[in-house]
Amino acid sequence: TGQCSGVCWKGYYCPEATVNPRPCDEGTYLPVTGSASNASCIPCFPGTFSAALGNPTACSPCPVGSYSAALRSTSCTDCPKGGYCASTGVASEAMAFTQCPAGTYNPDRGSNSSDDCRSCPEGKANPVPGSESADVCEPCLPGTFAAEAGKASCDLCPAGKYAGPGAAAC
């Protein structure tokens, strides 16, 4: 009818002859009013995401424990097993991921702190950083020991002492 009822809303665009404003897609946002096309919707950059249709504010940074590598992300990917991702707004696994040190492992996805790395128990060791399972914690061989948890390797018994397999002391 040629009667306009107002300016198109933030987070929405209004092509010519629009009856109802159209929301910007997930993975985008639009912080201004009066946009005429979907091309006005700003994509979320890597490290950020938006799961909402018609988002009028900036995309959210990925929380610790996750990352997002793609443009227009609608969610973040959990950090992989074997380590943790301690920073927010990270754009790739390579930038976010820190391996658990040798002597430890982490079986969980989405970890955000080195505190999530679990130590191999006394009497066992693990020389491989970034391990995902307690299965990598191998018992010390006869003649060696691991007196504390979280050892990367077992220590040799001193002269005059001995130890059986999986020993925590000589």
C-alpha positions in Angstrom: 0.0 0.0 0.0 3.0 2.3 0.2 2.5 2.8 3.9 5.7 2.1 5.9 5.4 1.6 9.6 9.0 2.2 10.6 12.7 1.5 10.2 13.8 -2.1 10.1 15.0 -3.4 13.5 18.5 -4.2 14.7 19.3 -7.9 13.8 16.8 -7.9 10.9 16.8 -6.7 7.3 13.9 -5.5 5.2 14.0 -6.0 1.4 11.7 -3.8 -0.7 8.0 -4.4 0.0 8.7 -6.2 3.2 5.6 -6.9 5.4 7.6 -8.6 8.2 11.3 -8.0 8.9 13.6 -11.0 8.2 16.1 -12.1 10.9 19.8 -12.3 10.2 20.9 -16.0 10.1 22.6 -17.8 13.0 26.3 -17.1 12.9 25.7 -13.4 12.1 24.7 -10.2 13.8 23.5 -6.7 12.8 23.9 -3.9 15.3 22.2 -1.2 13.2 18.6 -0.4 12.1 17.3 0.1 8.5 19.2 -2.6 6.6 17.7 -3.7 3.3 19.4 -7.0 2.6 20.9 -10.1 4.2 24.3 -8.9 2.9 24.1 -6.3 5.8 24.3 -9.1 8.4 27.9 -9.3 9.7 29.4 -12.8 10.0 30.8 -14.1 13.3 34.5 -14.3 12.9 36.6 -17.3 14.0 36.8 -17.5 17.8 33.2 -16.2 18.1 29.7 -17.6 17.6 26.0 -16.8 17.6 23.2 -19.4 17.8 20.4 -16.8 17.6 18.4 -15.7 14.7 18.2 -11.9 14.5 21.1 -11.2 16.8 21.4 -7.4 17.3 24.6 -7.5 19.3 28.2 -8.8 18.6 28.9 -12.5 18.4 30.0 -14.1 21.7 33.6 -15.3 22.2 34.0 -19.0 22.5 34.4 -19.8 26.3 37.5 -21.4 27.8 37.5 -25.1 26.9 36.4 -24.5 23.3 37.3 -22.8 20.0 35.6 -22.0 16.7 37.6 -22.1 13.5 34.9 -21.2 10.9 33.4 -18.0 9.8 29.7 -17.7 10.7 30.0 -20.2 13.6 26.8 -21.1 15.4 28.5 -22.9 18.2 32.0 -23.7 19.5 33.9 -27.0 19.4 35.0 -28.6 22.6 38.7 -28.8 23.3 40.0 -32.3 22.5 41.0 -35.0 25.0 44.6 -35.1 26.2 44.8 -31.4 27.2 42.9 -28.2 27.7 42.1 -24.9 26.2 42.5 -22.1 28.7 41.7 -19.0 26.6 38.5 -17.4 25.4 37.7 -16.4 21.8 40.2 -18.7 20.2 40.0 -19.3 16.5 41.7 -22.7 16.1 42.5 -25.9 17.9 46.2 -25.2 17.3 46.0 -21.8 19.0 43.8 -23.0 21.9 45.1 -26.5 22.8 47.8 -27.2 25.4 48.8 -30.8 25.9 48.8 -32.4 29.3 52.4 -33.0 30.3 54.1 -36.4 30.4 53.1 -38.2 33.6 49.5 -37.1 33.2 46.4 -37.7 31.0 43.0 -36.2 30.3 40.1 -38.3 29.1 37.6 -35.4 28.9 36.7 -33.0 26.1 36.1 -29.4 26.8 38.7 -29.0 29.6 39.8 -25.5 30.4 42.7 -25.8 32.9 45.9 -27.8 33.6 44.0 -28.9 36.8 42.0 -31.2 34.4 45.2 -33.2 33.7 45.2 -36.3 35.9 48.4 -37.7 37.3 49.5 -41.3 36.8 49.5 -43.0 40.3 52.6 -43.9 42.3 54.4 -46.9 40.8 53.4 -46.0 37.3 54.7 -43.5 34.7 53.8 -42.1 31.3 56.4 -40.5 29.0 53.9 -39.3 26.4 52.5 -35.7 26.6 48.9 -35.2 25.5 47.7 -38.6 26.6 43.9 -39.3 26.7 43.6 -42.4 28.9 44.9 -43.9 32.2 45.9 -46.9 30.1 49.1 -45.1 29.1 50.2 -45.1 32.8 52.5 -48.1 32.7 53.7 -49.9 35.8 57.4 -49.4 36.6 59.6 -52.3 35.5 61.4 -54.4 38.1 64.4 -52.5 39.5 62.6 -49.1 39.0 60.1 -47.1 41.0 57.9 -44.0 40.9 57.6 -42.6 44.4 55.2 -39.9 43.5 52.2 -39.5 41.2 52.6 -37.8 37.8 56.0 -39.2 36.8 57.1 -39.2 33.2 59.5 -42.0 33.8 60.4 -44.4 36.6 63.6 -43.9 38.6 66.3 -46.6 38.9 66.7 -48.2 42.4 70.1 -47.2 43.9 72.8 -49.8 44.4 71.9 -52.3 47.1 68.1 -51.9 46.7 65.5 -53.6 44.6 61.9 -53.2 43.5 59.3 -55.4 41.9 57.1 -54.3 39.0 54.9 -51.3 39.7 56.8 -50.2 42.8 56.4 -46.9 44.5 59.7 -47.4 46.5 62.8 -49.6 46.4 
